[in-house]
């Protein structure tokens, strides 16, 4: 029960952050800023854990997005 509540609070917090970015910067740019914030947060946590696999996965996913939208 406690873990589920923590997970829900985390989702609510991220949703509020996303909505804040979108309200401040508009739909497209706000969504991009939110995504960049998530990537920075996940990357920083992986770096602190010395989790090279997670950093490589982030880099791979970013590259896939780049390829999808530029070719």
N, C-alpha and C positions, 0 to 999 in steps of 0.2 A: 504494500500500500504506500509506504513512504517513498519507494523508488518511483512508483507511478506518479505520485504527486510532484516529485522533483522533475521528472521528465515532462509533465504537463506544464509546469512553471517555466521550464526552459523553452518549450515550444511557444508559450505565450510571450515570453520576453523577446524571442527572435521575431515573432510576428509583429510585435510592437515596434521593434527596431526597423524592420522592413517597411512598415507603414510610415514610420517617421521619415526615412530616407525618401520614399516615394512622395510624401506630402511636401517635403522640402525641395526636391529636385525634379519632380515629374516622374511619370511612369517608367520610361526607358532608362534615364540616367540614374534615378533612384534605385532601380533594380540592379543596375551595374554596380553602383557604390555599395549596395548591400552585399552583393556577391563578392566584391573585392574585400570587404570587411571580414566576411566568413573565411575567405581564403587566407587572409593574413592571420586570423585567429587560429585556424587549423594548422597553418604552417608554423606559427610560433610555438604552439603546443607540441607539435611533432619534433621541432628542433630542440626544445627543452628536454624531451624524452630521448633524444638522440635516435629518433625513429626514421632512419634513412628510407625505409620502404614506404612509409607514409608520404614523405617528401617527394619521392619518385612518383608515387601515384598521383599526387597533386599536379606535378609537372606534366605527367602523361595526360591527365584530364584537361588541363589548360591547353596543351598542344592540340588535342583532339577538337576542342571547341574552336581554336584558331583555324585549324584546317577546314572544319565544317563551314565556317563563315567566310573563308577567303578563297575557296576554290569552286 
